[in-house]
Amino acid sequence: MAFEPVPPDTSAPKIPALVSEIILKLLAKTAKDRYQSAWRIKIDLEQCLIQLENTGRIEPFLLANRIFLISFISRKTLDTLLSLANRHLRKMSIPFYDWLSTGDR
């Protein structure tokens, strides 16, 4: 029989509650309750660091939040990603339209 882990902030009150939640999420028994990727852990920890640097504390937020990932990306990064995707799609579409126009299907 496995035991539920004790939240770290219970025994060490200096650990922020949200950091304790992140640790518990990493230790969760079932896969669906754990982080689904290292990227999500990174985003949550970076958000904690940003809050800590800006306000001196970490306010609660929804862990592994997919919506937050979109707002976390800077405008410049988003523009770059969209530009790359657009160029890639244009490169792909030329052969596709050539193929359509030849009738060789």
N, C-alpha and C positions, 0 to 999 in steps of 0.2 A: 504494500500500500504506500503510495507516494504522498508526501506532505506538501501543502501549499507553502511557498516561500514567504517568509516574513518581509513585509515592505521595509526596505533599507532605512527609510526616514523614521521608522519606529524606534530603531535602536541607535540611529545617528541623526538626531534632529536637525543638524546643519545641512543635511542633504535635502535639496528642494523636493517638494512633493512630486513635481512633474518628472524630475530625474528618476525618482523612485518608481514612478509609473512606467517609465521607459525600461528600467531594469526588469520590472515584473513582466512587461510585455516580451522582453527577450527570453525570459525563463518560462513563459507560458507552456502548459502541457500540450495543448492541441495546436496544430499548425495554423489553423484559421485564426487563433488568438495571438499568434506571433507576428512579427514583422514579415512581410512578404518579399522584401528585398533590402539589401544593404543601402540602397539609395534612399529608401524611406527613413532608415535609422539616421543616416547622414543629415537629411533635411531636418528632422526633428531636433537633433543635437545642435545643428547650426542655428535653428530658430531659438533654442535655449540660450546659446552663446550671444546671439544678437540682442535678445532681451536683457541678459545679464550685463552686457557692455553698455547698453543704452539706459537702462533703468536701475541697475543694481539688484534686480530680482527677476524671477521667472514666473510669469503669469500662466495660468492653465490655458491650454489649447488642445484641440482634438488631435491625438496622435495618429500618424500615418494617414493624414488627411489628403486625399487626392485633389480636392479643390485648392488647397493651400499650395500645392506644387505649382499650379498655374500662376498664382499671385506672387510666388517667390522668384520666378524667372524675371530678370530685368527686361526692360523694353528693348535695349540694345541686343541682348541675347535672343529674345523672341524674334526681332527683325532679322537677325542673322539666320536663325533656324528657318524662318519662312522663306527667306531669299534662297537658301540652299535647297529647300524642298521644291521651290518653284523652278529653279534651274534643272534639278533632277527630273522633274515631271516633264519639262520641255524636251529634254534629251530623249526621254522615253517615248514621248508622243510622236516625234517625227518618224521613227521607224514604224510605229503602229499605224499612222495615217498612210504611209507608203504601202504598207502591207494591205490595208483596207482598199486602197485605190487600185492595186494590181488585180485584185480578185482571186489571188492564189490562196484559197482557204481550204 
